[in-house]
């Protein structure tokens, strides 16, 4: 009976080491950023007040932002003159 105990322990350890599959990536462009890329280089005032995004986050130079990801949030990165540098979901 003793030779079985190490086999059970080894099997349990190997099962604990198995990798879980990665979480699926959210759909690209679900916040509408793809359709707004023509606004890059324009003043932020030209950004529509409403759109398909669930939330809008305006990021100014030096501003700290959280690293959480929300596929429905539109991130608008501006320069010091409030010109749009990037539009991306997240």
Buried (B, 14 or more C-beta within 10 A) or exposed (E): EEEEEEEEEEEEEEEEEEEEEEEEEBEEBBBBBEEBEEBEEEEBEEBEEEBEBBEBBBBEEEEEEEEEEBBBBBBBBBEEEEBBEEBBBB
